Amino acid sequence: MPSFEDLVKEKSKRLESIPLKMQTAFEMQQKAVLDEITLLINELDVKGGQILINKNNIDLISKIDADLKKVFLNEDYLKSVKQFASEFNKQALINDKLINSGFGDIITTAASESYINLAKRGAVQSLIGAPIDTEFIRPVQSILENAVVNGASLKDTLKDVRTFIEGDAKNNSKFSSYVKQITNDSFAISDRSYTSIISDTLDAEWFYYAGGEVEATRCFCADRVGRYYHYKEIESWGNGENLGSCNIGGGAWAGEIDGTNSKTIYSYLGGWNCQHSLMPVSISIVPESDIERARNLGYID
């Protein structure tokens, strides 16, 4: 049986590696879509480097919606999304092992199992459903429609499309940022919410702030990772208390998700793109210094 420390390392590593794998699959789709758009643009009627405003060009652009969806949602991408969804269940099993290591054998609740299915559906919908159309396909189509209707430069049109899809030196790709946030947050929030549901059934009082420090780790997580906290102190963060130097004013911290409070803190934790988690633990492994801190704060006798 792996140790608590080994399981924490595995869990934390997956919070970064699993979303990254999905993001890599998406980047391949970006290239496929860009190649398809380039082929389409090369079919447009052009004179002197300017796109002609004519029926042929307008008819070509009108078909792009279905064409891009077909290219984007190809078999390889759909397989990647399916694999990403399956990792939610694997992460839940690791959490079960972690909680078992501190509390003995537990029985997962129907609520926790149903939640994982709900979280998976939400993630899949965000990666292949309506957001793909509204956040990616439609904006690309608008760029091309405007270019054809206004007789824009072919060179500038290609540049505008490439900048939107891939980003440039000044700006990241908007949709890449969207996918990064969706994959990071859906996986991490489901991980934390699953643990929170089980913790409630255990009446857990103490939690370990698990995870590693990555390049983008913000103050809130950097100050707390690797330490143990009483649930009352955790809930105080959600109320804007005990934030220390991470308080940017008004009881808030950088990256905090709107709607964070004493209840949702267990799911939202550090905020957007947070790859940390709270693991319920037995007081028997909590350092005396952390117990003393909770005592000084008036959370325990």
C-alpha atoms as one frame of an Amber mdcrd trajectory, in Angstrom:
protein
   0.000   0.000   0.000   1.547   3.354  -1.033   2.219   5.787   1.800   0.167
   8.942   2.383   3.081  11.006   1.034   3.380   8.896  -2.127  -0.345   9.133
  -2.801  -0.284  12.913  -2.316   2.554  13.164  -4.833   0.670  11.029  -7.359
  -2.535  12.990  -6.892  -0.753  16.346  -7.172   1.174  15.295 -10.271  -2.040
  14.216 -11.991  -3.719  17.559 -11.235  -1.142  19.073 -13.573  -0.397  16.274
 -16.058  -3.951  15.173 -16.936  -5.220  18.630 -17.994  -1.924  19.231 -19.817
  -2.441  16.085 -21.896  -5.875  17.336 -22.942  -4.461  20.773 -23.735  -1.834
  19.155 -25.986  -4.585  17.310 -27.870  -6.388  20.610 -28.352  -3.268  22.261
 -29.772  -3.190  19.571 -32.468  -6.785  20.478 -33.325  -5.828  24.127 -33.628
  -3.295  23.237 -36.306  -5.796  21.056 -38.173  -8.358  23.878 -38.158  -5.779
  26.425 -39.291  -4.747  24.156 -42.175  -8.409  23.791 -43.190  -8.989  27.548
 -43.086  -5.845  28.181 -45.142  -7.127  25.810 -47.831 -10.506  27.534 -47.804
  -9.021  31.014 -48.059  -6.882  29.945 -50.995 -10.100  29.095 -52.866 -11.361
  32.670 -52.572 -11.388  34.944 -55.600  -8.644  37.539 -55.142  -7.443  40.477
 -57.228  -4.344  42.477 -56.433  -4.087  40.812 -53.062  -7.633  41.892 -52.076
 -10.522  39.498 -51.531 -13.292  40.148 -54.057 -16.799  40.872 -52.876 -18.740
  38.373 -54.952 -21.236  35.512 -54.708 -18.611  32.774 -54.989 -16.663  34.079
 -52.004 -19.759  34.622 -49.880 -20.993  31.089 -50.672 -17.595  29.627 -49.713
 -17.550  31.400 -46.346 -21.136  30.411 -45.591 -20.070  26.735 -45.479 -17.216
  27.191 -43.033 -19.248  26.564 -39.898 -19.960  22.896 -40.694 -16.508  22.368
 -42.219 -14.647  23.591 -39.148 -16.793  21.588 -36.741 -16.088  18.450 -38.742
 -12.345  19.110 -38.695 -12.236  20.123 -35.050 -14.392  17.335 -33.657 -12.548
  14.543 -35.418 -12.046  11.015 -34.100  -8.682  11.684 -32.441  -9.963  14.715
 -30.553 -13.094  12.920 -29.372 -10.927  10.046 -28.111  -8.809  12.538 -26.154
 -11.916  14.032 -24.554 -13.193  10.560 -23.646  -9.831   9.701 -22.065  -9.837
  12.985 -20.140 -13.291  12.190 -18.754 -12.171   8.725 -17.623  -9.394  10.301
 -15.565 -12.020  11.834 -13.240 -12.858   8.325 -12.016  -9.195   7.400 -11.620
  -8.611  10.546  -9.569 -11.535   9.618  -7.330  -9.939   6.204  -6.655  -6.680
   7.892  -5.610  -8.637  10.123  -3.257 -10.324   7.052  -1.793  -6.911   5.525
  -1.072  -5.674   8.745   0.499  -8.678   9.060   2.781  -8.480   5.370   3.663
  -4.867   5.846   4.731  -5.983   8.322   7.374  -9.415   7.064   8.386  -9.464
   3.362   7.619 -11.744   1.788   5.041 -14.506   4.103   3.903 -17.505   3.505
   1.729 -17.978   6.064  -1.011 -21.399   7.655  -0.946 -23.918   7.666  -3.760
 -23.643  11.457  -3.738 -19.887  11.421  -4.351 -20.198   8.922  -7.201 -23.046
  10.885  -8.795 -21.030  14.070  -8.501 -18.138  12.614 -10.512 -20.561  11.738
 -13.332 -21.957  15.271 -13.202 -18.466  16.818 -13.300 -17.473  14.638 -16.256
 -20.542  15.641 -18.231 -19.829  19.312 -17.598 -16.221  19.001 -18.724 -17.109
  17.057 -21.875 -19.827  19.553 -22.791 -17.338  22.414 -22.436 -14.843  20.670
 -24.732 -17.127  19.431 -27.519 -20.431  21.239 -27.027 -21.803  24.747 -27.488
 -18.684  26.591 -26.201 -16.674  25.219 -29.133 -19.115  26.961 -31.454 -19.504
  30.239 -29.568 -15.897  30.651 -28.401 -14.011  29.266 -31.402 -15.900  28.370
 -34.586 -18.159  31.428 -34.707 -15.391  34.007 -34.056 -13.267  32.481 -36.849
 -16.253  32.541 -39.168 -16.869  36.211 -38.301 -13.289  37.133 -39.198 -13.720
  35.534 -42.626 -17.198  36.935 -43.208 -16.006  40.464 -42.445 -13.009  39.994
 -44.736 -15.182  38.892 -47.670 -17.879  41.512 -47.163 -15.322  44.321 -46.883
 -12.890  43.135 -49.556 -10.033  42.857 -47.084  -6.419  41.994 -47.822  -5.853
  38.247 -48.186  -2.550  38.548 -46.296  -4.139  40.482 -43.410  -7.040  38.031
 -43.228  -4.710  35.056 -42.881  -2.771  36.940 -40.201  -5.981  37.777 -38.266
  -7.125  34.157 -38.327  -3.710  32.852 -37.262  -3.517  35.388 -34.429  -6.958
  34.399 -33.144  -6.207  30.679 -33.285  -2.562  30.604 -32.188  -2.022  33.996
 -30.551   1.032  36.145 -31.172   3.959  37.754 -29.337   1.621  40.106 -27.468
  -1.447  37.956 -26.872  -2.115  34.317 -26.108  -4.718  32.457 -28.094  -8.050
  33.289 -26.483  -9.409  29.832 -27.045  -6.253  28.114 -25.847  -6.626  30.114
 -22.638 -10.251  28.995 -22.428  -9.340  25.318 -22.867  -6.524  25.593 -20.333
  -8.878  27.078 -17.765 -11.646  24.561 -18.493  -9.372  21.519 -18.235  -7.443
  22.738 -15.197 -10.486  23.931 -13.272 -12.922  21.145 -14.171 -10.424  18.462
 -13.134  -9.183  20.219  -9.990 -12.611  21.368  -8.788 -14.087  17.895  -9.294
 -11.151  16.445  -7.356 -11.720  18.820  -4.441 -15.527  18.583  -4.481 -15.423
  14.779  -4.466 -13.122  14.870  -1.436 -15.322  17.470   0.259 -18.450  15.315
  -0.085 -16.689  12.361   1.562 -15.147  14.608   4.228 -18.629  15.728   5.251
 -19.689  12.140   5.859 -16.569  11.624   7.994 -17.089  14.826   9.986 -13.420
  15.542   9.268 -11.925  18.391  11.303  -8.367  18.502   9.953  -7.119  18.848
   6.383  -3.779  18.770   4.613  -3.190  21.415   1.932  -1.804  19.140  -0.798
  -0.037  19.941  -4.029   3.243  21.193  -5.385   4.484  24.636  -6.267   4.400
  25.382  -9.976   5.680  28.477 -11.729   2.282  30.176 -11.587   1.578  29.362
  -7.907  -0.065  32.413  -6.348   0.466  33.823  -2.870  -2.614  32.161  -1.386
  -1.479  28.633  -2.229   2.252  29.235  -1.767   1.606  30.276   1.847  -0.497
  27.208   2.639   0.725  24.206   0.652   2.225  21.406   2.728   0.549  22.507
   5.968  -2.395  21.275   8.051  -5.523  23.275   8.839  -8.585  22.979  11.038
 -11.803  23.216   9.069 -12.800  26.414  10.874  -9.640  28.136   9.661 -10.295
  26.939   6.109 -13.819  28.309   6.258 -12.480  31.615   7.586 -10.550  32.072
   4.318 -13.809  31.832   2.424 -15.107  34.635   4.645 -12.073  36.771   3.779
 -10.281  36.226   7.107  -6.776  35.004   8.031  -5.407  35.797   4.576  -2.210
  37.407   5.843  -0.093  39.147   3.209  -2.206  37.585   0.435  -5.105  39.929
   1.200  -5.281  42.297  -1.774  -8.027  44.295  -0.103 -11.537  43.658   1.139
 -10.781  40.114   2.235  -9.939  38.906  -1.289  -6.857  37.318  -2.831  -5.385
  37.209  -6.343  -7.160  34.622  -8.484 -10.112  34.117  -6.126 -13.225  32.774
  -7.831 -16.385  34.857  -7.440 -18.770  33.078  -5.104 -16.046  31.756  -2.804
 -17.366  31.557   0.753 -17.084  29.350   3.823 -18.825  26.501   2.001 -17.455
  26.727  -1.537 -13.854  27.237  -0.390 -13.481  23.442  -0.305 -14.176  23.274
  -4.047 -12.752  26.583  -5.268  -9.770  26.755  -2.874  -7.035  29.050  -4.302
  -9.094  30.089  -7.306  -8.759  29.947 -11.078  -6.262  27.355 -12.339  -5.521
  26.256  -8.753  -3.992  22.765  -8.796  -4.019  22.194  -5.042  -6.452  20.286
  -2.865  -7.545  19.677   0.703  -7.216  16.140   2.044  -9.005  15.135   5.279
  -6.574  13.667   7.802  -6.592  12.267  11.311  -5.447  14.620  14.041  -2.867
  11.998  14.965  -0.629  13.124  12.074  -1.164  16.877  12.491   1.972  18.672
  13.788   1.650  20.249  17.212   2.521  23.655  15.723  -0.578  23.570  13.498
  -2.752  22.416  16.409  -1.383  25.272  18.503  -2.170  27.773  15.727  -5.786
  26.578  15.627  -5.938  26.832  19.397  -4.598  30.393  19.372  -7.206  31.335
  16.782  -9.907  30.005  19.096 -10.999  27.159  16.841 -10.256  24.385  19.328
  -9.844  24.189  23.105
